[in-house]
Amino acid sequence: MSDVRTPSADGTGVGREERTADVVVVGGGVAGLVAALECARIGLVVTVLERESAPGGCVGRIELDGLTLDSGAESFATRGGSVAELLGELGLADDIVAPNASGAWLVLPDDRGGVRAAPLPKTGMLGIPANPLGDDVREIIGWRGAIRAYLDRVRPILKIGRAHSLGALVRQRMGRLVLDRLVTPISSGIYSSDPMDLDLDVVAPGLNEAMSRNGSLSGGVGELVETRRAGSAVQGLRGGMHRLVDALLAELDRFGVTVVTGADVTGLESLAYASATTGPDESPGWRATAAVGESALVVDAAYAIVATPARSSRALLATAVDGWADVAEWPDSTAVEIVTLVLDAPALADAPRGTGVLVAADAPGVAAKALTHSSAKWAWVAEAAGSRQVVRLSYGRAGAANPLDGLGERAVEELAVADAALLTGVPLAPAMLVASGRTVWRDAVSHAALGQRDRVRAVEEALAAVPGLEATGSWLSGTGLASVVPHARAAAERVRHLAVAARAGEGA
């Protein structure tokens, strides 16, 4: 990986450097790195511009007490096989691992003003139970809630039609207790959103059709659960998912891709460009202008791929795409904060609450929305940590102030340790804390609000009228690497197709 050199002064006191490439990729998260690699593999000259000091986006690392841990995504969904395929291409197939199968728990209010905990039902999707009368479901919502949920099996599905809101569907088919006690905590943990605002086709693709085939919501969930039983729902990478970024960067370096960090792209405009590969013949192209410290970097390229979060992407595309004003406004995302704790707490070694805990929004006395017991979930973390225990707590719910706002390091540590004690059911004291780290992911959650498919379609239609310009990333593809990787590859493939066709035309 190579960073930009300090540009030379242009006589105005401001440094300026100009570069050319076949493809400029704006954004060095996983989407941008994957797209860059796909283009470089056919010999295209690629430059990646990344605003942060290190590439990777939401797949990051944190160093605590000699441990290298994931600070963002720690796993990937196995659906589609795209992530495993990429890891195999990067030589990491043998390091793919499955999590502890013991599963997670749920913490919710009890009848005495405190909290209680129960294992999450294993046969469900996004908290929607496939077996509403199962013991593990009744443990959380009781007989009354379970019987109400079972009515889904006898109510005609034709009265629903095609569902749009995840929350509205669950409430109508299975009742308020399933929505509040099962679906809402999981939706909040995964999407930082209220399920009433989530687009069913985005967060549970195929469920509408499965409901129609099976005649009930629980039957549709059961069908999809059985479909995914062929493999684990999620897997990880020994040593951490951040190794994916390392491997991508190494491969990009092998193909001669330039990755510029600390490059804040402030503009993207079309221009007539002399191709760096094909010589002086003029062809439509793109100019990306970035601030790198006190200097300016200008990259002229035949093709551009925008792979930044929604807010940044939309600002760049608005200046590059005619008619962008007609594209619908995008809903704001929610910032998520992860607090990682390394603890000297032997009582946690027995993993009393499985691999982690999700928290009902109305659970009293706890600020975190979720806890992952990393050293219980991943064998490689346990091996590296030895006698220490590692937990990650997540903070930030849609529509609510973040409980960590304005808190200093010591206050965050004390709150996180107290939350960890309540959620795991194990007495913990600040003196047990060996090390801690706080990671803020802003605009990190993909947008899955109602109308998402229509918004994405509008973006795709606008971009289709501008050959040579692509956009990718979780704001368009959906949550998680299993959605991001194939979307980025598809965007790069369209650029590759244009580049190959241009070469063929020049050689005719």
C-alpha positions as CSV (number, residue, x, y, z in Angstrom):
1,M,0.0,0.0,0.0
2,S,1.4,3.4,-0.9
3,D,0.3,6.8,0.5
4,V,0.4,10.0,-1.4
5,R,3.6,11.9,-1.3
6,T,3.6,15.5,-0.1
7,P,2.5,17.4,-3.3
8,S,4.8,20.2,-4.5
9,A,3.7,23.8,-4.1
10,D,1.9,25.3,-7.1
11,G,3.0,28.9,-6.5
12,T,-0.1,29.7,-4.4
13,G,1.3,28.3,-1.2
14,V,-1.0,25.3,-1.5
15,G,0.5,22.0,-2.5
16,R,-1.1,20.3,-5.5
17,E,-0.5,16.9,-7.1
18,E,-2.1,15.6,-10.2
19,R,-2.4,11.9,-11.1
20,T,-4.1,9.8,-13.8
21,A,-5.6,6.4,-13.6
22,D,-8.1,4.2,-15.4
23,V,-10.3,3.9,-12.4
24,V,-10.6,6.2,-9.3
25,V,-12.4,4.6,-6.3
26,V,-13.6,7.0,-3.7
27,G,-13.8,5.2,-0.4
28,G,-11.5,2.5,1.1
29,G,-14.0,0.5,3.0
30,V,-14.4,-3.2,2.1
31,A,-16.8,-2.2,-0.8
32,G,-14.2,0.2,-2.3
33,L,-11.3,-2.3,-1.8
34,V,-13.2,-5.2,-3.4
35,A,-14.2,-3.0,-6.4
36,A,-10.7,-1.8,-6.8
37,L,-9.3,-5.3,-6.8
38,E,-11.8,-6.5,-9.4
39,C,-10.8,-3.7,-11.7
40,A,-7.0,-4.1,-11.1
41,R,-7.2,-7.8,-11.9
42,I,-7.7,-7.1,-15.6
43,G,-4.9,-4.7,-15.8
44,L,-6.6,-1.4,-15.1
45,V,-4.7,1.3,-13.3
46,V,-6.6,2.0,-10.1
47,T,-6.3,4.7,-7.4
48,V,-8.3,4.5,-4.1
49,L,-8.9,7.6,-2.1
50,E,-9.8,7.0,1.6
51,R,-10.6,9.8,4.0
52,E,-9.5,8.0,7.2
53,S,-6.0,7.2,8.2
54,A,-6.5,3.5,7.7
55,P,-8.7,1.7,5.1
56,G,-11.3,-0.9,6.0
57,G,-14.4,1.2,6.9
58,C,-16.5,-0.7,9.5
59,V,-14.1,-3.7,9.4
60,G,-11.5,-2.4,11.9
61,R,-9.1,-3.5,14.6
62,I,-8.3,-2.4,18.2
63,E,-5.2,-3.2,20.3
64,L,-5.9,-3.9,23.9
65,D,-3.5,-5.4,26.5
66,G,-1.6,-7.2,23.7
67,L,-4.7,-8.5,22.0
68,T,-5.7,-7.5,18.5
69,L,-9.5,-7.6,18.3
70,D,-12.2,-6.6,15.9
71,S,-13.5,-3.1,16.5
72,G,-16.3,-3.4,14.0
73,A,-17.7,-6.3,12.1
74,E,-16.6,-9.6,13.7
75,S,-18.5,-12.1,11.4
76,F,-20.2,-12.5,8.1
77,A,-23.4,-14.1,7.0
78,T,-22.9,-17.2,5.0
79,R,-25.8,-16.6,2.6
80,G,-24.8,-16.6,-1.0
81,G,-21.3,-17.8,-0.3
82,S,-19.7,-14.5,-1.7
83,V,-17.6,-13.7,1.4
84,A,-16.3,-17.2,1.8
85,E,-15.4,-17.2,-1.9
86,L,-13.5,-13.9,-1.5
87,L,-11.7,-15.2,1.5
88,G,-10.7,-18.3,-0.5
89,E,-9.3,-16.1,-3.3
90,L,-7.2,-14.2,-0.7
91,G,-5.8,-17.4,0.8
92,L,-7.8,-17.2,4.0
93,A,-10.2,-20.2,3.4
94,D,-8.5,-22.4,6.0
95,D,-9.0,-19.6,8.7
96,I,-12.8,-19.4,8.4
97,V,-14.3,-20.5,11.7
98,A,-17.8,-21.0,13.1
99,P,-18.9,-19.3,16.4
100,N,-19.8,-21.2,19.5
101,A,-23.3,-22.7,18.9
102,S,-24.6,-22.0,22.4
103,G,-26.4,-18.9,21.1
104,A,-27.3,-15.6,22.7
105,W,-29.7,-14.5,25.5
106,L,-32.2,-11.8,25.9
107,V,-32.5,-9.4,28.9
108,L,-36.0,-7.9,29.5
109,P,-38.0,-6.4,32.3
110,D,-39.4,-8.6,35.0
111,D,-42.5,-8.1,37.1
112,R,-40.7,-6.5,40.0
113,G,-39.1,-3.5,38.3
114,G,-35.8,-5.3,37.6
115,V,-34.6,-7.5,34.7
116,R,-34.6,-11.2,33.8
117,A,-32.8,-13.2,31.2
118,A,-33.7,-16.1,28.9
119,P,-32.1,-17.8,26.0
120,L,-33.2,-16.5,22.6
121,P,-35.3,-19.0,20.6
122,K,-33.1,-21.0,18.2
123,T,-35.7,-21.5,15.5
124,G,-36.5,-18.0,14.4
125,M,-35.6,-15.1,12.1
126,L,-35.1,-11.6,13.4
127,G,-36.9,-12.8,16.5
128,I,-39.9,-14.0,14.7
129,P,-40.5,-17.6,16.0
130,A,-41.0,-20.5,13.7
131,N,-42.7,-22.4,16.6
132,P,-44.8,-19.9,18.6
133,L,-45.6,-22.5,21.2
134,G,-42.0,-23.7,21.8
135,D,-40.7,-23.7,25.4
136,D,-38.0,-21.2,24.6
137,V,-40.6,-18.8,23.1
138,R,-43.0,-19.2,26.1
139,E,-40.1,-18.5,28.5
140,I,-39.9,-15.0,27.1
141,I,-43.5,-14.1,26.1
142,G,-45.5,-16.5,28.3
143,W,-48.5,-18.6,27.4
144,R,-50.7,-15.6,26.6
145,G,-48.3,-14.2,24.2
146,A,-47.5,-17.6,22.7
147,I,-51.2,-18.4,22.1
148,R,-51.7,-15.0,20.5
149,A,-48.7,-15.7,18.2
150,Y,-50.1,-19.1,17.3
151,L,-53.2,-17.4,15.8
152,D,-50.9,-16.6,12.9
153,R,-51.2,-20.3,11.9
154,V,-55.0,-20.1,11.5
155,R,-55.5,-16.6,10.1
156,P,-55.7,-16.4,6.3
157,I,-52.5,-15.0,4.9
158,L,-54.4,-13.5,1.9
159,K,-55.6,-10.7,4.2
160,I,-52.1,-9.4,4.6
161,G,-51.1,-9.1,0.9
162,R,-47.5,-8.1,0.5
163,A,-46.1,-6.8,3.7
164,H,-43.8,-3.8,3.8
165,S,-43.1,-2.9,7.5
166,L,-41.4,-5.7,9.5
167,G,-42.9,-4.4,12.7
168,A,-46.4,-3.9,11.4
169,L,-46.5,-7.4,10.0
170,V,-45.3,-9.0,13.2
171,R,-47.8,-7.1,15.3
172,Q,-50.7,-7.9,13.0
173,R,-49.8,-11.6,12.7
174,M,-48.3,-12.5,16.1
175,G,-49.2,-9.7,18.5
176,R,-47.5,-7.0,20.6
177,L,-45.5,-9.3,22.9
178,V,-43.6,-11.0,20.0
179,L,-42.9,-7.6,18.5
180,D,-41.7,-5.9,21.8
181,R,-40.0,-8.9,23.5
182,L,-38.4,-10.7,20.5
183,V,-38.3,-8.7,17.3
184,T,-37.5,-5.2,18.6
185,P,-34.3,-6.2,20.6
186,I,-32.9,-8.0,17.6
187,S,-33.8,-5.3,15.1
188,S,-32.2,-2.7,17.4
189,G,-29.1,-4.9,17.8
190,I,-28.6,-5.4,14.1
191,Y,-30.0,-2.3,12.4
192,S,-30.2,0.2,15.3
193,S,-33.8,0.8,14.2
194,D,-37.4,0.3,15.3
195,P,-38.9,-2.7,13.4
196,M,-41.9,-0.5,12.5
197,D,-39.5,1.5,10.3
198,L,-37.7,-1.5,8.7
199,D,-38.5,-2.6,5.1
200,L,-39.4,-6.3,5.2
201,D,-38.0,-7.1,1.7
202,V,-34.6,-5.5,2.7
203,V,-34.1,-7.1,6.2
204,A,-35.8,-10.5,5.4
205,P,-35.6,-11.1,1.6
206,G,-37.9,-13.9,0.5
207,L,-40.1,-13.9,3.6
208,N,-43.1,-12.4,1.7
209,E,-43.0,-15.2,-0.8
210,A,-42.4,-17.8,1.8
211,M,-45.4,-16.6,3.8
212,S,-47.6,-17.0,0.7
213,R,-46.3,-20.5,0.1
214,N,-46.8,-21.6,3.7
215,G,-50.0,-19.7,4.6
216,S,-48.5,-18.1,7.7
217,L,-45.7,-15.9,9.0
218,S,-44.3,-18.6,11.3
219,G,-44.5,-21.1,8.4
220,G,-42.6,-18.7,6.1
221,V,-39.9,-18.2,8.8
222,G,-39.6,-22.0,9.3
223,E,-39.0,-22.5,5.6
224,L,-36.3,-19.9,5.4
225,V,-34.7,-21.2,8.6
226,E,-34.6,-24.7,7.1
227,T,-33.0,-23.3,4.0
228,R,-30.1,-21.8,5.9
229,R,-29.5,-24.9,7.9
230,A,-27.1,-26.2,5.2
231,G,-24.4,-24.1,6.9
232,S,-23.9,-21.8,9.9
233,A,-25.9,-18.5,9.7
234,V,-22.6,-16.7,10.4
235,Q,-18.9,-17.4,10.4
236,G,-15.8,-15.5,11.3
237,L,-12.1,-15.4,10.6
238,R,-9.5,-16.8,12.9
239,G,-7.6,-13.7,14.2
240,G,-10.4,-11.4,13.4
241,M,-12.3,-10.1,10.4
242,H,-9.9,-7.2,10.2
243,R,-7.5,-9.7,8.5
244,L,-9.8,-9.4,5.4
245,V,-8.7,-5.8,5.0
246,D,-5.0,-6.7,5.4
247,A,-5.4,-9.4,2.7
248,L,-7.2,-7.1,0.4
249,L,-4.5,-4.4,0.8
250,A,-1.8,-6.9,0.2
251,E,-3.5,-8.1,-3.0
252,L,-4.1,-4.5,-4.2
253,D,-0.4,-3.8,-3.6
254,R,0.5,-6.8,-5.7
255,F,-1.5,-5.4,-8.6
256,G,0.0,-2.0,-8.2
257,V,-3.0,-0.2,-6.9
258,T,-2.4,3.1,-5.2
259,V,-4.2,3.6,-1.9
260,V,-4.2,7.1,-0.6
261,T,-5.2,7.6,3.0
262,G,-6.2,10.8,4.6
263,A,-7.7,11.9,1.3
264,D,-11.0,13.8,1.8
265,V,-12.7,13.9,-1.6
266,T,-14.4,17.2,-2.0
267,G,-15.5,17.0,-5.6
268,L,-16.3,14.6,-8.5
269,E,-16.9,16.0,-11.9
270,S,-17.0,14.7,-15.5
271,L,-14.3,15.7,-18.0
272,A,-12.7,14.8,-21.2
273,Y,-9.8,12.7,-20.2
274,A,-6.7,11.3,-21.9
275,S,-6.5,7.6,-20.8
276,A,-3.4,6.7,-18.8
277,T,-3.4,3.3,-20.4
278,T,-4.5,3.8,-24.0
279,G,-2.7,7.0,-24.8
280,P,-3.8,10.5,-25.8
281,D,-7.2,9.7,-27.4
282,E,-9.9,11.7,-25.7
283,S,-12.8,10.0,-23.9
284,P,-15.3,11.0,-21.2
285,G,-13.9,10.6,-17.8
286,W,-13.9,11.8,-14.2
287,R,-11.9,14.2,-12.0
288,A,-11.8,13.5,-8.2
289,T,-10.4,16.4,-6.1
290,A,-9.3,15.6,-2.6
291,A,-7.8,17.5,0.3
292,V,-4.8,15.6,1.8
293,G,-3.7,17.6,4.8
294,E,-2.8,21.1,3.6
295,S,-2.4,19.9,0.0
296,A,-4.7,19.1,-2.9
297,L,-4.7,15.9,-4.9
298,V,-6.4,15.7,-8.3
299,V,-7.0,12.3,-9.9
300,D,-8.3,12.1,-13.5
301,A,-9.7,8.8,-14.5
302,A,-11.7,7.2,-17.2
303,Y,-14.1,5.6,-14.7
304,A,-15.2,6.4,-11.2
305,I,-16.6,4.2,-8.4
306,V,-18.1,6.0,-5.3
307,A,-17.9,3.7,-2.3
308,T,-18.4,6.0,0.7
309,P,-21.3,6.1,3.2
310,A,-24.6,7.5,2.1
311,R,-24.1,11.1,3.1
312,S,-20.8,11.5,1.4
313,S,-21.8,9.5,-1.6
314,R,-25.0,11.4,-2.2
315,A,-23.1,14.8,-1.9
316,L,-20.6,13.6,-4.6
317,L,-23.2,12.1,-6.9
318,A,-25.3,15.2,-6.7
319,T,-22.6,17.2,-8.5
320,A,-21.8,14.4,-11.0
321,V,-25.2,13.2,-12.1
322,D,-27.7,15.2,-14.0
323,G,-31.2,15.0,-12.6
324,W,-30.0,13.9,-9.2
325,A,-32.4,16.3,-7.6
326,D,-35.2,13.9,-8.6
327,V,-33.7,11.1,-6.5
328,A,-35.5,10.7,-3.2
329,E,-34.0,12.0,0.1
330,W,-32.2,9.4,2.2
331,P,-33.1,8.7,5.8
332,D,-30.4,9.5,8.4
333,S,-28.4,6.6,9.8
334,T,-27.6,6.0,13.5
335,A,-24.2,6.2,15.0
336,V,-23.1,3.1,16.9
337,E,-20.5,3.0,19.6
338,I,-18.6,-0.2,20.6
339,V,-16.9,-0.4,24.0
340,T,-14.6,-3.4,24.3
341,L,-13.5,-4.6,27.7
342,V,-10.7,-6.9,28.7
343,L,-11.5,-8.2,32.1
344,D,-9.8,-10.3,34.8
345,A,-13.1,-12.0,35.7
346,P,-12.8,-15.8,36.0
347,A,-16.5,-16.1,36.8
348,L,-17.2,-15.2,33.2
349,A,-15.3,-18.2,31.9
350,D,-18.4,-20.4,32.1
351,A,-20.3,-18.1,29.7
352,P,-23.4,-17.9,31.9
353,R,-25.3,-16.0,29.1
354,G,-24.0,-17.9,26.1
355,T,-22.2,-15.9,23.4
356,G,-23.9,-12.6,24.2
357,V,-27.0,-10.7,25.2
358,L,-29.6,-8.6,23.4
359,V,-31.5,-6.0,25.5
360,A,-35.1,-5.0,25.3
361,A,-35.4,-1.2,25.0
362,D,-37.5,-0.9,28.2
363,A,-35.1,-3.0,30.3
364,P,-34.4,-0.8,33.4
365,G,-31.0,0.0,34.7
366,V,-29.0,-0.9,31.5
367,A,-27.7,1.6,28.9
368,A,-26.2,-0.9,26.4
369,K,-28.4,-2.4,23.7
370,A,-26.3,-5.5,23.3
371,L,-23.3,-7.4,24.6
372,T,-21.1,-9.9,22.8
373,H,-19.0,-12.2,25.0
374,S,-16.2,-12.4,22.4
375,S,-14.1,-14.9,24.4
376,A,-17.1,-17.2,24.6
377,K,-18.2,-16.8,21.1
378,W,-14.9,-17.2,19.3
379,A,-12.3,-19.9,20.2
380,W,-9.5,-17.9,18.8
381,V,-10.3,-15.0,21.1
382,A,-10.4,-17.3,24.1
383,E,-7.0,-18.8,23.1
384,A,-5.4,-15.4,22.6
385,A,-6.9,-14.0,25.8
386,G,-5.9,-16.8,28.1
387,S,-7.3,-16.2,31.6
388,R,-8.8,-12.9,30.5
389,Q,-12.3,-12.4,29.3
390,V,-13.3,-10.1,26.4
391,V,-16.7,-8.5,26.0
392,R,-18.1,-5.9,23.6
393,L,-21.0,-3.6,24.4
394,S,-23.0,-1.7,21.8
395,Y,-24.6,1.6,22.4
396,G,-26.9,3.7,20.3
397,R,-30.6,3.3,19.4
398,A,-32.5,5.0,16.6
399,G,-34.4,8.0,17.8
400,A,-32.7,8.2,21.2
401,A,-29.8,10.1,22.6
402,N,-26.6,8.0,22.9
403,P,-26.0,7.3,26.6
404,L,-22.3,7.7,26.1
405,D,-22.5,11.2,24.7
406,G,-20.5,13.6,26.8
407,L,-18.9,10.9,29.0
408,G,-15.2,10.8,29.6
409,E,-13.1,7.7,29.4
410,R,-13.4,6.8,33.1
411,A,-17.2,7.3,33.1
412,V,-17.6,5.1,30.0
413,E,-15.6,2.3,31.5
414,E,-17.6,2.4,34.7
415,L,-20.9,2.4,32.8
416,A,-19.7,-0.5,30.5
417,V,-18.5,-2.6,33.4
418,A,-21.8,-2.1,35.3
419,D,-23.8,-3.0,32.1
420,A,-21.7,-6.1,31.6
421,A,-22.4,-7.2,35.1
422,L,-26.1,-6.8,34.7
423,L,-26.3,-8.4,31.3
424,T,-24.1,-11.4,32.2
425,G,-25.5,-11.9,35.7
426,V,-21.9,-12.0,37.0
427,P,-20.7,-9.5,39.7
428,L,-18.1,-7.3,38.1
429,A,-16.1,-4.4,39.5
430,P,-14.0,-1.7,37.9
431,A,-10.9,-3.2,39.5
432,M,-11.4,-6.2,37.2
433,L,-10.9,-4.1,34.1
434,V,-7.6,-4.8,32.5
435,A,-8.0,-2.6,29.3
436,S,-10.8,-0.9,27.4
437,G,-11.4,0.7,24.0
438,R,-14.1,2.8,22.6
439,T,-14.9,2.9,18.8
440,V,-17.4,5.2,17.2
441,W,-19.0,4.1,13.9
442,R,-20.9,7.0,12.4
443,D,-23.1,6.3,9.4
444,A,-22.1,2.7,10.0
445,V,-25.5,1.1,9.8
446,S,-27.0,0.4,6.4
447,H,-30.3,2.0,5.6
448,A,-33.2,-0.5,5.7
449,A,-36.0,1.9,6.4
450,L,-39.3,1.6,4.6
451,G,-39.1,2.4,0.9
452,Q,-35.4,1.4,0.7
453,R,-35.9,-0.7,-2.5
454,D,-37.6,2.3,-4.2
455,R,-34.8,4.6,-3.1
456,V,-32.1,2.2,-4.4
457,R,-33.9,1.7,-7.7
458,A,-34.0,5.5,-8.1
459,V,-30.2,5.7,-7.6
460,E,-29.6,2.9,-10.0
461,E,-31.7,4.5,-12.7
462,A,-29.9,7.8,-12.3
463,L,-26.5,6.1,-12.5
464,A,-27.5,4.0,-15.5
465,A,-27.7,7.2,-17.5
466,V,-24.1,8.0,-16.7
467,P,-21.8,5.2,-18.1
468,G,-18.5,4.9,-16.3
469,L,-19.8,6.1,-12.9
470,E,-20.8,3.6,-10.3
471,A,-21.8,3.6,-6.6
472,T,-21.6,0.8,-4.1
473,G,-21.6,0.3,-0.3
474,S,-23.9,-0.8,2.4
475,W,-26.2,2.1,1.9
476,L,-27.2,0.6,-1.5
477,S,-26.4,-3.1,-1.0
478,G,-27.8,-3.8,2.5
479,T,-26.3,-4.7,5.8
480,G,-23.2,-6.9,6.2
481,L,-20.4,-8.2,4.1
482,A,-22.6,-10.9,2.5
483,S,-24.5,-8.0,0.8
484,V,-21.6,-5.6,0.4
485,V,-19.1,-7.9,-1.4
486,P,-21.3,-9.1,-4.3
487,H,-22.7,-5.6,-4.8
488,A,-19.2,-4.1,-5.1
489,R,-18.1,-6.8,-7.5
490,A,-21.2,-6.2,-9.7
491,A,-20.3,-2.4,-9.8
492,A,-16.7,-3.2,-10.7
493,E,-17.9,-5.7,-13.4
494,R,-19.8,-3.0,-15.2
495,V,-16.7,-0.8,-15.2
496,R,-14.6,-3.7,-16.4
497,H,-17.1,-4.4,-19.2
498,L,-16.8,-0.8,-20.4
499,A,-13.0,-0.8,-20.2
500,V,-12.7,-4.1,-22.2
501,A,-15.1,-2.8,-24.8
502,A,-13.1,0.5,-25.1
503,R,-9.9,-1.5,-25.6
504,A,-11.5,-3.7,-28.2
505,G,-12.7,-0.6,-30.0
506,E,-9.3,1.0,-30.0
507,G,-7.7,-2.1,-31.3
508,A,-10.2,-2.5,-34.2
